[in-house]
Amino acid sequence: MKLATVVCLLSACSASGWAQFQSVVDSPHNLSTSGPGVIRATTEEQVCIFCHATHNSSPVRPLWNRAMPVDAYSVYTSRALDAQPGQPTGSSKMCLSCHDGTIALGAVVSRTVPISMMGGVTTMPPGPGLIGTDLRDDHPISFRYDSALATQDSKLRLPSQLPPELHLDANSELQCTTCHDAHNNARGNFLVMNNTNSQMCTSCHQMGTTAVSAHEDCASCHQPHSAPSGPYLLRAATVAQTCLACHDGSVPGAPDIESSLSSAYIHETYSQVDPDEPYQAHVSCADCHEPHTIGSGSSSAPLIHPSFGEVPGVSASGALLNAASYEYEVCFRCHAEGATVEPHLPRRIVQNNTRQEFSTSAISFHPVEGPGRNADVPSLLPGWTTSSVMYCTDCHSSDMGQQAGGNGPDGLHGSNQDPLLIARYSTADFTRESASAYELCYSCHSRQSILNDESFEEHEKHIVDERAPCSACHDAHGISSLQGSSTGNSHLINFRTDIVFPDRRTGRLEFRDTGFRRGECFLRCHGEDHSPEDYHP
């Protein structure tokens, strides 16, 4: 009699029989007529039958009562993924027998006629429960999670470090059941452990530490199922859209980056998360900011600012770096070897590799990688010396940011000054000299010193009387030692070829450094030939 009672309980699995457990019976997985959800049977009273049966079940353990779906899934992938998910296996395939929407919810192996569901429901209806057969927007499953994988991907914890609540299957594969317990919904979403402060996510993923509290919650940026981005499981279709959900001025304390991106000139960050072509030129927020490791505080040139986080870079020698130490190393990722951005102005010596332009071995350069080579720069304003170093963002940054005297965020997100400059830098020929026309130059160099000809005897004549822009003679980044010479390209001299031409008598277009504050030019400018023109104190 006792045996018969046990068999009866196992086979019937009525709501009253399981009520003591306060789990499946009171959860959406109770599809019987007594279930609490909107998806439930019209007359079927058994709770367990939708997944299990003691008799006439399939040979799949544990007493599985559903047909297994066919292997026709598109599985998750991304360029950052080291794991190799295949078609779903094990318990994940069991879950998908309902949640992929291909098999009727009432179609159980132990019954010849499917169980009738209320409202005419057959397969899983649209909603959070419908995963579908396209798993490219869902957390990867059915992959081997072992020490070899964790060693390959340093941002994964070793399997031995996982908490006891997170189980891998007998083949050491991560499955749906690693995170979800179909029989216990006490924590919501059938989670196997509390995920407050993303503690379940960080049980596997060790992404680093951040000083930004909103970045500590994985769910602020990621969602594990039906993620709009697909790869990287972001809450929006692109990295930028995900970031701008907070950085649009609507969240107190979060810099309003969206306002900068409405500027006339911007870093275009709305690219796909994984472009179709691996080497397609693109930029996203995550190319400059590693959101999981962003810090707070300040920094001094050339050290990287904490707001960048532990982002990759390229060193001054051209070596790839897992984490940049200096700001320019981040810029060199796009603006050194392989740079696709054309030079902003046509020059006698053409170069768009900023790593070579700023190299401390360059002929002359603005001091980004290290102090400049010229010990005689009398125009420098207080706070700057010939041993100073500077950031790329001292010149290239938002013209509405705090560094520029505004209220917006600093950084290379956008500016109304081309090319992404922090202040106005007029490059048009015949520009009328003023403090505003060359505001960028005058932020470091004394306008009074320049116009008093303290470093060059005809500065005032050239930029005031002749109305030649600074850029006609000076190449602001620098001139590489691979192309220039110490006599021809000192003092950032690299003539613009749309303003300065070879002189008609000699056919030469060049500058020659002949000593301390001395030089001569062979050129034609504004219709006047210098064949040569000699300059000296």
Order of alpha helices (4+ residues) and beta strands (2+ residues): alpha-alpha-alpha-beta-alpha-beta-alpha-alpha-alpha-alpha-beta-alpha-beta-beta-alpha-alpha-beta-beta-alpha-alpha-beta-beta-beta-beta-beta
